[in-house]
């Protein structure tokens, strides 16, 4: 009789605990960032996720996966440890959860030294409460542009802007000292084997009050902008550049040779005429 009573009490408590767990799980929300998370290659980034209301996830399995990856497991925390044996090799030693904050419902994941290949959609899931949420990560790469004066003619100067190592593909803008957009030629874009973009652009400018010009390279998706300013001396607009193209050198040489030949012929003709007169 006593054993039967003990068994009934045990069942009652077990059912009560299960009901409480089910009830609390039904009221739980796994909340992650609704906005894309943006990071630059080489930086560390946190994909934020937490439970509402605050509930301990210290004893639960926390899964971070990336759909489309094989294997898709980025970081799986179970029984107080990372299941390294099922983790995708590209994330070895580059991920962590905030273990001390799991009891406060923080199930965010940190990725160290972000790579371009890390970009994509991640899924955070808690199997015990059947909750999952997706987070988008955008990875960018930037560099400062270099501006040079390539040539000049009377009254105008040609400026060239070049910037390497961008991702995603950026756009190039030219501005004068007052921030007004300048009309430039089409941007030349080259994508390297590392998926990084190199962009270059040229613009012809005329003398202004300050002769200050700006090349701006920007990427709207990652909200990244880099720019370089250049001041063109006044005399650059009045003195043609000394650098000449091979074509101009050839033409100049031909003109010089012809001029010498004409001069020699004229002198020879004058001497011959003088001799015949004598």
C-alpha positions, 0 to 999 in steps of 0.5 A: 500500500505504501509503495503504491502511494509513493508511486502515485505521488511520483507520477503526480509530480512528474506529470505536474513538472511536464505540464509546467514545462509545456506551459512555460515552453508555450509562452516562450519566444526565441527572439533574434535580430530582425535586421541583418547583422553586418561585419567586415572580414577579419572582425568578430561578430555576435549573432544575438538571440535570447529567450523571452521571458528570461528563462534558463537554457543552461541545461538545454541543447542549443543548435546553431546551423547554416542551411545549405552548409554540409554539414550544417552544424556551426555550433551545437551546445549540449550537456554543457559542451560544444559537440566538436565532432559534428561541427563544420570544419570551417568553423573550428575554433571560431565560434562560442556561446556565452555559457555563463549567460545561458541561465539568463536566456542568452543563446547568442553565438559569437563568430571570430575572424569572420570570412567572406564565406561566412555570409548567409542565413543562420538558424538558432534552434532550441529542440526542447521547446521547439523554437527556431529563428533565422538570422542573416549575416552580411560580410563586407570588405573595404579599402581606402581609394588611391587618387593620382593625376594621370595627365593634364592639358591646358585648362583640364586635369585627368584624375584616376581613382583606384581601390582594391579589396572590396566586397560586395561590389561597390560604386565610385563617385567623384565630388568637387570641394563643395560636395557636388557630384562630378560627371565621370567615365564608366567605372572599371570593375574586376573581380579577383579569384578571391571574390574581392573587387577592384574598381577604378574610375577617371574624371576630367576636372577644370580649375575651381576655387579650391581645386579640391576633389574627392573620390568616394567608394561606397557599398550601400548593402554594408553601409561602408564608405571610404574616400580620398581627397586630392588638391590639384595645384593651380599650375597643373591647369596651365602647364601640360603634363610632361608625361607623353604617350608612345604615340605622341613620342612617335609623332614628335620624332617623325615631325623632328626628322622631317624638319631636319630633312627639310632643313638639310635639303634647303641648305644643300639647295642653297649651296648648290645654287651658290656654286652654280652662280659662282 
